[in-house]
Amino acid sequence: MASTLIPIAALLLGSSFLLMAGGLHGLLLPLQGSATGFTTLELGLIGTGWSIGFMAGSLLVPRIVRRVGHVRGYGSMASIAAVAILLNILIVSPPAWIVLRALSGFCFAGAYMIVESWLNERATAENRGTIFSIYQMVVFTSSTVGQLLLVLTPPSDFFFFAIGAILYCLAILPTALSTAKNPQPLNAARLDIRALYRASPVAVVGCFMIGLVNGTFGTLGPVYAVRIGLPVAEASVLMAAAMLGGSLVQFPAGRLSDRMDRRRVMIGGAVATIVVGLAIFLLRPRQPEIVTGLAILFGASIYPMYGLAVAHANDFATDHDFVKIAGGLLLVLGLGLMIGPILGSLAMDWTVPEGLFAFAALVHGLLAIYIVYRMTRRAARRREPFRGMSLKALTLESAALDPRAEPLPETFDEAASPGAPAPEAPTGDAPAAEPPSQQAPPGPT
């Protein structure tokens, strides 16, 4: 283990500071904006700004890095993110915060991609799975710690913004002082919606709807907490509890999906979201312990869904298409993340703060209906064991680091090309038979 960790220790340390800053930044803005008097729609648009910036960064940062290099590129992105969080406290207006949040999303995408490309360069066939798992643990732990910083001391107008800027600056040091060579050029995400939909309609529709809900909750979850009377510290605990719930359930859900049609597990997650969402909407609990417990259940319902959708898409694709499909689905998810906070804010304004969860229940109800329909059109196919994916580290470099990834091809495999026969199996619920050579080898999930 030491031989695996030592070469990547600086990268993991830098990414830890970056993720702590991101977790704090993402929670701080809706809480401070709500206290300042921003409307729910304005707060939703701030979340939309981040998603727009993140998607733009996924598309444009690879070009920047090719011109200036990885070290300068990473340092620039983290520095600009530090400037953005400080400007949030100097220029307090919704339009400015939307622009600054988009800027921080752009920088976050760039910094993520650079760190993950470095990790990918250090990974070998023998330790790639270990590095991927360690990185996911760092992602979850650091993001949660960043959110929980708000528990330590009562919030002030400047204190936590300064802490966020310090963390962004600290993220620069490990990579700036590292002697690691520059990795290969970054992969740029591409979106071929027709090819993706042919490969897996459920994955495309699912990722979009999952983005609608996850983007709404990530942006407006803290707003819901303070509007029902919870203190800021409890709001940070609520968001961390939801992430914990998703982390605990992700791998059991994935293991279950390896043993049956993944779409059935996705339906189970959608139904669980409906039940928990409607329970919160109808019962409207106010006790912090009950709200936190329901947040754990809600996170356990929504967060594993993205990994299941990506795994289902790859069940119908060849191995060398993994990175291409993951990048396309990432952009589909991003579209949902952009639109979700706007729709969720309207749901909260038109009803009550708990309308956020009614919106989530409605979206997942529509998703469940669509999955049931698709199950009558295509039978299941199991090829690759499930591997969880974190919503806190979504770039094409994350997919390239995944042990399932092979070198990125120029185009989708013929299985997803217009002239090739569609990979539809006979209608029905029974899994389609596969030649033994295509069966996924047994292994950990």
Beta strands, then each sheet from edge to edge (+ up, - down):
end
